[in-house]
Amino acid sequence: MLQLRTFGGATLLSDTGPLGGAAAQRRRLALLAIVAVAGRRGVSRDKLGALLWPESDQERARHSLSQWLFTTRRDLKAEDLFLGTTELRLNPDRITSDVGDFQEAIAEGALDRAVERYAGPFLDGFHLSGGSEFERWVDGERARLAHDYHQALETLAGQRTAAGDTRRAVDAWRRLAASDPCNARIALGLMRALAASGDAAGAVAHARIHATLVREELGAEVQPEVARYAEELRASPPSSASPPTAPAPVPPSARAADPVEPALPARGSQEGDAAGATVPIPHTQDDDSAARGAKPGFRRHRIVRGIAIATPLLLALLLGAWTIVPEDRLAQLWDLLVREDTDIEAQRIVVAPLENLTGDSTLSSFGRMASGWITTGLAQTRRFEVVDAQTSQLTSSVVAAIPRMFRANDRGVALAREVGAGLLISGQYFVHGDSIRVQVQMTDVESGRVLSTPGPPVSGTRGGEHALVQQLAERVVGMAASVVDRSHAGTGIAGGSLPQSYQAFQEAKLAWDSYYAGDVAGVFRHARRASEIDSSYMMPLAIQAHVHMEARSWTEVDSLVRIMEAHRQGLSPLEVAVVDMFAAAARGDLPNHLRGALRVADAAPGSAETRTYAARLAVNANRPALALQQLDAISPSRGVMLRVSWYWNWTAAAYHLEGEHDAELKAARKGIRRFPGAYTAIGTLGRALAAQGKGGDVRDLVDRLPGGSTADGARRWKIALDWSRELRAHGHEDDARRLLALLQAQLQQAPVSRVTERFQAAVLGEAGQHAAAYTLWQRLHAADPAALELRGNLGVAAARAGDTAVARAMERAIRETPERYAHGRDVMWRARIAALLGESDRAVMLVAEAIDAGFPRFFDPSGGPYEEAELHADPALLVLRSHPGFRALLAPRG
């Protein structure tokens, strides 16, 4: 059975998971979506043709439709996929759709089912090249469906409140408040629901937000009912047992109109970039302007302006403990307000870090170690789909920083909801005399019901933490297995090998802490100590391999892989996948590197980091559809994705490879609004603007790139250089030259160093000053004649300057002295030189050879070595753009 998902994106699934490649082509998904919306009444062939091929006459559109219907049936192996002849419908025996289920549930009055099916705006982020008529149709349907969802949610909120179902009532009222923040009746409903659930502080905080928005949006004071109830809560907060009451009617005047909102102001920084950097966002139409066509009452976007102009005092009151992105709290608050609930997987289990109630900070590692052991023990039973310990730890730190108004009161439950787990193991440990005692419990996340506890607290002596953790893990695994008998459930296996000592785990924990703090020296110091304490413990080896891989220190990666391979028989499935991934990366085997990353992602359910890494590799391998499929499986507004811009960077990159530059720019703009100071987000936005020829906007961005230290300067210059290459690749030569001139001026003012001289030489060559570039590269090469990059750059400069003899000599030197871990870089230099010498066929063959050797199709948008460039924008290869073989290499591979 096939499933079509259209809410929150567009995905086609089979019984084995999401479909990719030809089966999930965008026009095919658009065709299925149109027919799915039509439901039982069907849609005419003429309408389908007009929506999907608006530029064709009726006869050609009909012919194109017939071809697509045929190939869709063939590729999906479903000859009876469509029913009808002139009016087409989907065959419910072969395919279901969330939009069809939603519409049927609305018609039947099954509002719980309807709300559950609505996972986000209809076809959100989905675009079709040349599909202007289709885009207009999507806008109308998106608004209609959003309105139906809003009405259903409002009805459910009232019903749940009247029934005393406080937890689910809060969820419904919170969604309503996010979509219509100035509606006093909805604000009062959310406040009453929060108070009834025992969260009077959250109710009062929402009253403050609501009052500020009403004052700024409407120029009016808050409705008396709201103010009066807030004062009642301040004076005498109700107990959680207080019965909820339905909100009092509020005059229609309390509702606001639907103004067009400006973009959210960009502030602050992220991901270790310079604090306080401000990035201008070129003025374009709002990303989500389609929602403005919604019927009155559905105002998802009005809150943007209201929050942006909220007083500093209000933000200080509400967000005093908010530390996820201190410099950009407003954008993060917006994400938390409007994000949809995560789908809860009943068979997924997460172990929360145990809470330290000992008052002794030296025992803080014990809780993490215990959680890790329990996680591994659960995974080894093969009865559960287990969230890996690292994802649990990272997400827990994010949850701790989220204001309670936007999450469950219990941090463990909030963690489970972030990672989509239906089962939660949580607990505390405390000191009793000279012993440590641990109490844990297993909770059903949806109902909040405690399913079981493993009897009395598990106890152990101080100094005997290792034995205590072993005993605890055995007890908890037995408890979980007895509560949930799923001998044929969970196929995802998480967890890793267990350390043989508490001290080894402590050092491994400190190594991870150092990694996320950007302390590379600390990573290696603590990881090596952990390995010295316990040589069989794989975690510290994996940490070191990961950091070396990021630095492209392949000799070290290969050495660590060999050590881990020697212990392969004792490794967990997750660790085996990680080792295979590292091994493929070290040998430059990009296809198997990607396969390994996909295995790791599958073995670590709930981990957004592993999915984004797999998406990154898919982009490098020129497989944008696979990248988008991986990104579709996670939420950019949950867990660790609240801290980093990876989701938006690689979403934009995938659209770039597909040539969907409008969609790329929208993704880039969303990324920069959430992470306005991040190098990667700035680089992504500049590339998207360059692809559309917005040279002036790109130049404006250059001034906002941090550049204090030499390292920052190099990153700044590389990003700007990449933007110039992108402008030129898309035919905007004049804008590229202006940007290069700006970059030259900045380099001339920078302190002289090898780094600045190499960038100066690169910019001179790409600006057409070939003689000057050739002279500078000759001097640089003479200082280090064995360096691959200097040989390659000198060969390229010589070919541009007309010195064929030196160009061929450099290519010969590169060929005769191969580097072990070049990963195709050596062959790519030969391809560049051959292309500039006019040997197109040989150059294309060398490009293909370089790709096979591991040369990536796309690079990280945050900068890097000056010589790296996206394949389609490489300045030395632009002469190959008309070559059929080169065009074939550029074509996306699914």
Summary of the structure (lengths in Angstrom):
residues: 894
radius of gyration: 28.9
end to end distance: 22.5
largest distance: 88.7
contacts: 3183
relative contact order: 0.06
helix: 61%
strand: 7%
